[in-house]
């Protein structure tokens, strides 16, 4: 959970991917399409300013003197045309539909033609217009592939050579103009190649940086997802005691603070005090505490982050109740595996004992007084066999294979089966006729086992001190929740308050013939099917066990709801 409003970095990844794909499509061009369009916009503005300056200088006769052949008229007309073209190109490059690569080729070619004409009209090699031609070839090296850029540079060099030849032929000047043209030409070619290489290197560095940005963004997403899914609470706090990051577990442990509450001292003064103590003595182990806001028992751990990061400390909040529950689950699993191994070894001698008792019972020489002893052997062997079956079931860790089925026919069939398997049970099935057609998503065999164990447990306890033992099996919908509840109720002595929290622990039992595994297995079967098993009881009155499970919509309801 991002504490500043559940921000995600998915948009950044998409942008980086789009930029990389744009850069990779035209591989022969130095720049990606979007960046080429931006450079063209800058060149259009530059072109417009240059045309305005040259037009103003020409028309005001501030720069060029001793003009012949009415150069002001010819030059002014050319510059006016160039200015109009610059305005059009500026508008055209502002349009997103413009093809930037084609536009770059056309505009740079036009620039070379206009500047070459102006070079021949005004001053030739002695004017500063040669700098504009060199600049145009450099711009071509930035925007175009090397072969196109060298073609533009060749046109510029031809313009230099032509202007120098005209000066040498018409004005009878020395070869200095030709030398100057050669230097300009060499500079043009060399600059074009170097600028193009530099542009490609920058493009490679840019692509590398974008790939690294995408990788870093993905790593940030993975880290954020890991932090969110952690069962331990995680807080990231800066040097000013402000919470920069908080996952969902920490949010619940701190009492669900509001999003604008970012000061640790206000969210949890106890945790802020523990952090201050840790600053004073980092080697000391922080003591466990009870948070006032949620009454949760936590064990904080502080980890300092190196470097100049804005986040200074990570705080891990370990819920003591979760730790205790994990310890119980680990011990239960270890005990179940060990018990499973022992149970396998017990089954063979137990079967032998049961078989020997059966043979003894069928013997003609058995006396009347020993029949009672044989019954005791059968009874205790059956009890031991039930314990062995529970232990083996506990050690198997069966996976859930849920399917959708109607719950009421299932409960009716289970009720009939229970009455036949538990002779003497007074079982009442109470279901509202309006509940017909209830569909649930559950592993049918596991639900059969869970409800069956609850019915056996209810029958056993109802017979302890009730004058007329009664077991009631009911099913009701929870309105507007999407859940239903199966309830198994008995009229036994009830469960003492001190035992309510322990009855689902493995091997805990208050019945002399119980194994302490029935309710534990029932809860495990419910949890693997995303259901909840709870209990409430009244001493001397009743005990009720509730299985809360999700409803599965029927096809008719699904279609009507769409």
Buried (B, 14 or more C-beta within 10 A) or exposed (E): BBBEEEEEBEEBBEBBEEBBEBBEEBEEBBBBBEBBBBBBBEBBEEBBEBBBEBBEBBEEEEBBEEBEEEBBEBBBEBBBEBBEBBBEBBEBBEEEEBEBBEBBBEBBBBBBEBBBBBBBBBBBBEBEBBEBBBBBBBBBBBBBBBEBBBBBBBBBBBBBBBBBBBBBEEEEBEEEBBEBBBEBBEBBBEBBBEBBEEBBEEBEEBBEEBEEBBEEBEEBBEEBEEBBEBEBBBBBBBEEBBBBBBBBBBBBBBBEBEEEEBBBBEBBEBBBEBBEBBEEEEEEEBEEBEBEBBEBBBBBBBEEBEEEEEBBBBBBBBBBEBBEEEEEEEEBBEBBEEBBEEBEEBBEEBEEBBEEBEEBBEEEEEEEEEEEEBEEBBEBBEEBBBBBBBBBBBBEEBEBEBEBBBBBEBBEEBBEEBBEEBEEBBBEBEBEEEBEEBBBBBBBEBBBBBBBBBBBBBBBBBBEEBEEBBBBBBBBBEEEEEBBBBBBBBBBBBBEEEBBEEBBBBBBBBEEEBBBBBBBBBBBBBEBBEBBBBBBBEEEEBBBBBBBBBBBBBEEEEEEEE
